[in-house]
């Protein structure tokens, strides 16, 4: 047998043989899910989720009642009862940054007045610091090409610097959550700079966050060597953060937060689990997939205005003949929304403004054209049980690329926003002190007679 000799990534022939055995003995007949009425993915065929809990943090509407029946409608999203569209409109009307205000809303259930908002922003600034030598000893000494793993490691390590890490009282968990919300931009960007320097041999920049900056401004100023950014860039990023910060209790990472919190574990472990969930390409990693899918499209379609060429490429995606050969058009479709994703509709307008300012309208028009063509192609090629439309990930990759944000930070940006929602849901789970979440799985295995080793 070949020696591994310390290479933990070595994949030996024996591992491959065992993997084949595992697959052969673990594959379940998909017809059994229908036979036993198992809701795969905790969802019906039409995408409706299985009811597993109650929440007062956000509301997602994708249907309306007409003549006593529920019919699909344009999606709506509410944070603590406030329509996200109205929140965004109010922030734009006042020409201010809004992420911190909406964090307050999610955590405490009401809109802050001017004094409350100022005090909360001051609290965020107070906690926007990492332990002494943390960047040097934790982030810089173990660079990784995956920023989500870097952030998760940093979050788990922060447990060791907390003098009261396992206390799950509301006041202590609130303090921990506010600290994490404050430092997530630093963990993300410093992790990227470490990777960029040690693994890509680029220059190393470690800037300090300025006290009066918004979260969006902190992110851009920490990332860029010259720390410069335009007001439009920061405002559009602020809006993107607001739109990504919360989306109900049933999305994979937030449900993970509820599940892990219900076991009584600490805040750092709960947030690391949520990060692990968000990393997946079917969840927070989708925006990266959208970006690379479009990069592949640009290489294979000579005329971006030719619908026939674009449709041909989309069909190849669905036929597993293009890009990553997974059979998916990334950024299209959502587990809940059918007619439209309200976050995507808001974001698209801001992305267009940024594209006009950056001279990127050709790319924006390409995205719009694919958004229009993809549902038709999917409807023709797939058996679907509900409508399909572009989701919030569809334009976010284009937005981040126009902000010169590297792909390695696309999903960490999602996490920088969603940590606010995770925190609100963790606190909600603790306040209501429900049972440990433990759904059932139906066993289909058959009983077998045990035989001694010599007789096998």
HELIX and SHEET records of a PDB file:
HELIX    1   1 UNK A   13  UNK A   26  1                                  14    
HELIX    2   2 UNK A   31  UNK A   35  1                                   5    
HELIX    3   3 UNK A   40  UNK A   42  5                                   3    
HELIX    4   4 UNK A   84  UNK A   94  1                                  11    
HELIX    5   5 UNK A   99  UNK A  108  1                                  10    
HELIX    6   6 UNK A  114  UNK A  127  1                                  14    
HELIX    7   7 UNK A  134  UNK A  134  1                                   1    
HELIX    8   8 UNK A  135  UNK A  139  3                                   5    
HELIX    9   9 UNK A  147  UNK A  161  1                                  15    
HELIX   10  10 UNK A  170  UNK A  198  1                                  29    
HELIX   11  11 UNK A  215  UNK A  223  1                                   9    
HELIX   12  12 UNK A  231  UNK A  244  1                                  14    
HELIX   13  13 UNK A  252  UNK A  262  1                                  11    
HELIX   14  14 UNK A  267  UNK A  279  1                                  13    
HELIX   15  15 UNK A  286  UNK A  300  1                                  15    
HELIX   16  16 UNK A  307  UNK A  318  1                                  12    
HELIX   17  17 UNK A  342  UNK A  358  1                                  17    
HELIX   18  18 UNK A  361  UNK A  381  1                                  21    
HELIX   19  19 UNK A  393  UNK A  402  1                                  10    
HELIX   20  20 UNK A  407  UNK A  409  5                                   3    
HELIX   21  21 UNK A  410  UNK A  432  1                                  23    
HELIX   22  22 UNK A  453  UNK A  455  5                                   3    
SHEET    1   A 3 UNK A  58  UNK A  66  0                                        
SHEET    2   A 3 UNK A  69  UNK A  79 -1                                        
SHEET    3   A 3 UNK A  82  UNK A  83 -1                                        
END                                                                             
